[in-house]
Amino acid sequence: MKKFLDYRSLNTDVATLLLRLIFGGLFIRYGYMKLMSYNDILPMFGDIIGIGSELSLILVIFAEFFCGILITIGLFTRFAVIPIFITMCVAYFIAHANDPFDTKAIAFVFLLLSIVVFILGGGKYSVDRAFFRKN
C-alpha cells in the first residue's frame, strides 16, 4: 500500500515512458518521411560532414527511424539515443550553424531531450527493464 502511495516514483516512471513514446514517436515519423521520400530528398541533402550525401542521408534515416523505434519500445535505449544525439549535434552546430535560432530551435530541443533520455534510460516500463533487470 505504501508503494502505491509513493507518487514520485510512479510519476517519474510514467514521465519517462511518456518522454520515450513522444520522443521516439516523433523520430519514427521524421525518419519514415525521409525513408519514403529518399529519392526526392537525396539530391537536396548536403554532404556537410564529408562522407557523401547518400551515406549522410542513410545515417540520418537510421538514427531517426530505426533508433526511434528502439527508443519507443525501450530497447537498448541509451545506445539508441546516441545516433540521434549525434544527428542533432550535426543539425544544430553544422547544418544550421548560420541560421537564426528560430530555424534551428527544434534541433536544439531534440539535442537536449536526447541527453535527458540518455540519463533516464528506458525506465520501468521498457523492454530494457524486462530483459536486463538485475535481481
C-alpha positions as CSV (number, residue, x, y, z in Angstrom):
1,M,0.0,0.0,0.0
2,K,2.9,2.4,0.8
3,K,4.4,1.8,-2.6
4,F,1.1,2.6,-4.3
5,L,1.0,6.0,-2.5
6,D,4.6,6.9,-3.4
7,Y,3.5,9.2,-6.2
8,R,7.0,10.5,-7.0
9,S,8.2,7.1,-8.1
10,L,5.1,6.4,-10.2
11,N,5.2,9.9,-11.7
12,T,8.9,9.5,-12.7
13,D,8.2,6.1,-14.3
14,V,5.2,7.4,-16.2
15,A,7.0,10.6,-17.2
16,T,9.9,8.5,-18.5
17,L,7.6,6.4,-20.5
18,L,5.8,9.4,-22.0
19,L,9.0,11.1,-22.9
20,R,10.2,7.9,-24.6
21,L,7.0,7.4,-26.5
22,I,6.7,11.0,-27.7
23,F,10.5,11.5,-28.4
24,G,10.8,8.1,-30.2
25,G,7.5,8.5,-32.0
26,L,8.5,11.9,-33.4
27,F,11.7,10.5,-34.7
28,I,10.0,7.5,-36.2
29,R,7.7,9.9,-38.1
30,Y,10.6,12.1,-39.3
31,G,12.7,9.1,-40.3
32,Y,9.8,7.4,-42.1
33,M,9.1,10.6,-44.1
34,K,12.7,10.7,-45.2
35,L,12.7,7.0,-46.0
36,M,9.6,7.3,-48.1
37,S,10.9,10.4,-49.9
38,Y,14.5,9.1,-50.2
39,N,14.9,9.7,-53.9
40,D,13.4,13.2,-53.7
41,I,15.4,14.3,-50.7
42,L,18.8,12.8,-51.8
43,P,19.6,15.5,-54.5
44,M,19.0,18.3,-51.9
45,F,20.7,16.6,-48.9
46,G,24.0,18.2,-48.3
47,D,27.3,16.5,-47.6
48,I,28.1,18.6,-44.6
49,I,30.5,16.2,-42.8
50,G,32.4,14.9,-45.8
51,I,31.1,11.4,-46.1
52,G,28.8,11.9,-49.0
53,S,25.2,13.0,-49.2
54,E,23.8,9.4,-49.7
55,L,25.7,8.0,-46.7
56,S,24.7,11.0,-44.6
57,L,21.0,10.6,-45.5
58,I,21.2,6.8,-44.8
59,L,22.7,7.6,-41.3
60,V,20.1,10.2,-40.6
61,I,17.3,7.7,-41.6
62,F,18.9,5.0,-39.4
63,A,19.2,7.4,-36.4
64,E,15.7,8.8,-36.8
65,F,13.6,5.8,-37.9
66,F,15.3,2.7,-36.5
67,C,16.7,4.2,-33.3
68,G,13.3,6.0,-32.8
69,I,11.7,2.5,-32.8
70,L,14.2,1.2,-30.3
71,I,13.6,4.2,-28.0
72,T,9.9,4.0,-28.3
73,I,9.8,0.3,-27.1
74,G,12.6,1.0,-24.7
75,L,15.1,-1.5,-26.1
76,F,18.8,-0.5,-25.8
77,T,17.5,2.9,-25.1
78,R,20.8,4.6,-24.1
79,F,22.7,3.1,-27.1
80,A,19.8,4.0,-29.4
81,V,19.8,7.7,-28.4
82,I,23.4,8.2,-29.2
83,P,22.9,8.3,-33.0
84,I,20.1,10.8,-32.5
85,F,22.2,12.9,-30.3
86,I,25.0,13.0,-32.9
87,T,22.4,13.8,-35.7
88,M,21.0,16.7,-33.7
89,C,24.5,18.0,-32.9
90,V,25.3,18.0,-36.7
91,A,22.0,19.6,-37.5
92,Y,22.4,22.3,-34.8
93,F,26.1,23.1,-34.9
94,I,26.9,22.4,-38.5
95,A,23.9,22.2,-40.9
96,H,22.1,25.2,-39.3
97,A,25.1,26.9,-37.8
98,N,24.5,30.2,-39.6
99,D,20.7,30.1,-39.3
100,P,18.7,32.1,-36.8
101,F,17.8,30.3,-33.6
102,D,14.2,30.0,-34.6
103,T,15.2,27.9,-37.5
104,K,17.4,25.5,-35.5
105,A,15.5,25.6,-32.2
106,I,13.8,22.2,-32.8
107,A,17.3,20.6,-33.3
108,F,18.4,22.2,-30.1
109,V,15.4,20.9,-28.2
110,F,15.8,17.4,-29.6
111,L,19.5,17.6,-28.7
112,L,18.7,18.4,-25.1
113,L,15.9,15.8,-24.9
114,S,18.4,13.2,-26.2
115,I,20.6,13.9,-23.2
116,V,17.6,13.5,-20.9
117,V,16.6,10.2,-22.5
118,F,20.3,9.0,-22.2
119,I,20.3,9.9,-18.4
120,L,16.9,8.3,-17.7
121,G,17.4,5.3,-19.8
122,G,14.4,3.1,-20.7
123,G,12.8,3.3,-17.3
124,K,10.5,0.9,-15.5
125,Y,8.1,0.4,-18.4
126,S,10.6,-0.7,-21.1
127,V,11.9,-3.8,-22.8
128,D,15.3,-3.0,-21.3
129,R,13.9,-3.4,-17.8
130,A,12.2,-6.7,-18.7
131,F,15.3,-8.2,-20.4
132,F,18.1,-6.7,-18.4
133,R,16.7,-6.2,-14.9
134,K,19.1,-7.0,-12.1
135,N,17.6,-9.1,-9.4
